[in-house]
Amino acid sequence: MEEQNKVSIWLGNFKSENELNSFMKEQFTEDGDIYSEFMKAFEIDFIDNQFQEVFFSENLSKENLESFSYSESYLEQITTNLEKYNSVIALYNFNYSGKILNANDIDFIGVYDYK
């Protein structure tokens, strides 16, 4: 799913920033494989967390996303009402295929080009 100049974005609702961080926290199996609840929910095998941004705010708005990397090149493409969410997950150089499993309060909103 790696692809240069693509950002995949999810929006969600969590009870707290700690709950979001727990959902994203990388863990290891006994065999040494890495996973997180996020990766399991969306059947993602690997995420380079150096190309990931995660944000929580009780009052989420587009202004919050202006601090995200490259946001000036993709922010206007996002038409979803952010105000009904409190969390954003952005994976850069990642073209998510769209398969959604076990994603209770998280919506995959799309893949956007960035420069």
C-alpha positions as a Markdown table, in Angstrom:
| # | Residue | x | y | z |
|---|---|---|---|---|
| 1 | Met | 0.0 | 0.0 | 0.0 |
| 2 | Glu | 3.0 | 2.2 | 0.0 |
| 3 | Glu | 2.8 | 4.9 | -2.7 |
| 4 | Gln | 4.7 | 8.2 | -2.9 |
| 5 | Asn | 2.8 | 11.5 | -2.6 |
| 6 | Lys | -0.4 | 9.9 | -1.3 |
| 7 | Val | -1.9 | 10.5 | 2.1 |
| 8 | Ser | -4.6 | 8.2 | 3.6 |
| 9 | Ile | -6.9 | 9.8 | 6.2 |
| 10 | Trp | -9.2 | 8.4 | 8.9 |
| 11 | Leu | -11.4 | 10.3 | 11.2 |
| 12 | Gly | -12.7 | 8.9 | 14.5 |
| 13 | Asn | -14.2 | 9.5 | 17.8 |
| 14 | Phe | -12.4 | 8.4 | 21.0 |
| 15 | Lys | -13.3 | 9.0 | 24.6 |
| 16 | Ser | -9.9 | 10.6 | 25.2 |
| 17 | Glu | -6.5 | 11.2 | 23.7 |
| 18 | Asn | -5.2 | 8.3 | 25.8 |
| 19 | Glu | -7.7 | 6.0 | 24.1 |
| 20 | Leu | -6.6 | 7.1 | 20.7 |
| 21 | Asn | -2.9 | 6.7 | 21.6 |
| 22 | Ser | -3.7 | 3.2 | 22.9 |
| 23 | Phe | -5.5 | 2.3 | 19.6 |
| 24 | Met | -2.4 | 3.4 | 17.7 |
| 25 | Lys | 0.2 | 2.0 | 20.0 |
| 26 | Glu | 2.5 | -0.5 | 18.3 |
| 27 | Gln | 2.9 | -3.9 | 20.1 |
| 28 | Phe | 4.8 | -7.1 | 19.3 |
| 29 | Thr | 3.6 | -10.7 | 19.0 |
| 30 | Glu | 5.7 | -13.5 | 20.5 |
| 31 | Asp | 7.1 | -14.0 | 17.0 |
| 32 | Gly | 8.3 | -10.4 | 16.8 |
| 33 | Asp | 5.6 | -9.2 | 14.4 |
| 34 | Ile | 4.4 | -5.6 | 15.0 |
| 35 | Tyr | 0.8 | -4.6 | 15.2 |
| 36 | Ser | -1.6 | -2.1 | 16.6 |
| 37 | Glu | -5.4 | -2.1 | 17.1 |
| 38 | Phe | -5.6 | 0.3 | 14.2 |
| 39 | Met | -3.5 | -2.0 | 12.0 |
| 40 | Lys | -5.7 | -5.0 | 12.9 |
| 41 | Ala | -8.9 | -3.1 | 12.4 |
| 42 | Phe | -7.9 | -2.1 | 8.8 |
| 43 | Glu | -5.8 | -5.1 | 7.9 |
| 44 | Ile | -2.6 | -3.1 | 7.5 |
| 45 | Asp | 0.6 | -5.2 | 7.7 |
| 46 | Phe | 3.1 | -2.4 | 8.2 |
| 47 | Ile | 3.1 | 1.3 | 9.0 |
| 48 | Asp | 6.2 | 3.4 | 9.0 |
| 49 | Asn | 5.3 | 5.6 | 12.0 |
| 50 | Gln | 7.8 | 8.2 | 10.8 |
| 51 | Phe | 5.2 | 9.0 | 8.1 |
| 52 | Gln | 2.2 | 9.1 | 10.4 |
| 53 | Glu | 0.4 | 12.0 | 12.1 |
| 54 | Val | -2.3 | 11.5 | 14.8 |
| 55 | Phe | -4.3 | 14.3 | 16.3 |
| 56 | Phe | -7.0 | 14.5 | 19.0 |
| 57 | Ser | -9.2 | 17.6 | 19.8 |
| 58 | Glu | -12.5 | 18.0 | 21.4 |
| 59 | Asn | -13.3 | 20.7 | 18.8 |
| 60 | Leu | -11.9 | 19.3 | 15.6 |
| 61 | Ser | -11.9 | 21.6 | 12.6 |
| 62 | Lys | -10.0 | 22.1 | 9.3 |
| 63 | Glu | -7.9 | 24.7 | 11.1 |
| 64 | Asn | -6.5 | 21.9 | 13.3 |
| 65 | Leu | -5.3 | 20.1 | 10.2 |
| 66 | Glu | -3.4 | 23.2 | 8.8 |
| 67 | Ser | -0.4 | 22.1 | 11.0 |
| 68 | Phe | -0.3 | 18.7 | 9.3 |
| 69 | Ser | 2.5 | 18.0 | 6.9 |
| 70 | Tyr | 1.7 | 19.0 | 3.3 |
| 71 | Ser | -1.8 | 20.0 | 4.3 |
| 72 | Glu | -1.8 | 23.0 | 2.0 |
| 73 | Ser | -1.8 | 20.5 | -1.0 |
| 74 | Tyr | -4.7 | 18.3 | 0.1 |
| 75 | Leu | -6.8 | 20.0 | 2.8 |
| 76 | Glu | -9.2 | 21.6 | 0.4 |
| 77 | Gln | -10.0 | 18.2 | -1.1 |
| 78 | Ile | -11.5 | 17.0 | 2.2 |
| 79 | Thr | -15.2 | 17.7 | 2.2 |
| 80 | Thr | -16.2 | 15.6 | 5.2 |
| 81 | Asn | -17.6 | 17.5 | 8.2 |
| 82 | Leu | -14.8 | 17.3 | 10.6 |
| 83 | Glu | -16.8 | 18.7 | 13.5 |
| 84 | Lys | -18.5 | 15.5 | 14.2 |
| 85 | Tyr | -15.2 | 13.8 | 14.9 |
| 86 | Asn | -12.4 | 14.3 | 17.5 |
| 87 | Ser | -9.5 | 12.4 | 16.0 |
| 88 | Val | -7.5 | 12.3 | 12.8 |
| 89 | Ile | -5.1 | 9.7 | 11.6 |
| 90 | Ala | -3.0 | 10.5 | 8.5 |
| 91 | Leu | -0.6 | 8.0 | 6.9 |
| 92 | Tyr | 1.8 | 9.6 | 4.3 |
| 93 | Asn | 3.2 | 7.7 | 1.3 |
| 94 | Phe | 0.3 | 5.3 | 1.8 |
| 95 | Asn | -2.5 | 4.4 | -0.5 |
| 96 | Tyr | -5.1 | 2.5 | 1.6 |
| 97 | Ser | -7.2 | 0.1 | -0.4 |
| 98 | Gly | -10.4 | 0.9 | 1.5 |
| 99 | Lys | -11.2 | -2.5 | 3.1 |
| 100 | Ile | -12.7 | -1.7 | 6.5 |
| 101 | Leu | -13.1 | -4.3 | 9.3 |
| 102 | Asn | -13.9 | -3.9 | 13.0 |
| 103 | Ala | -13.7 | -0.1 | 12.8 |
| 104 | Asn | -16.3 | 0.9 | 15.3 |
| 105 | Asp | -15.9 | 4.7 | 15.6 |
| 106 | Ile | -13.5 | 5.3 | 12.7 |
| 107 | Asp | -14.2 | 6.3 | 9.2 |
| 108 | Phe | -11.7 | 6.1 | 6.3 |
| 109 | Ile | -12.4 | 9.2 | 4.3 |
| 110 | Gly | -10.0 | 8.8 | 1.4 |
| 111 | Val | -6.6 | 9.0 | -0.2 |
| 112 | Tyr | -5.4 | 12.4 | -1.3 |
| 113 | Asp | -2.5 | 13.6 | -3.4 |
| 114 | Tyr | 0.1 | 15.8 | -1.7 |
| 115 | Lys | 3.2 | 17.7 | -2.8 |
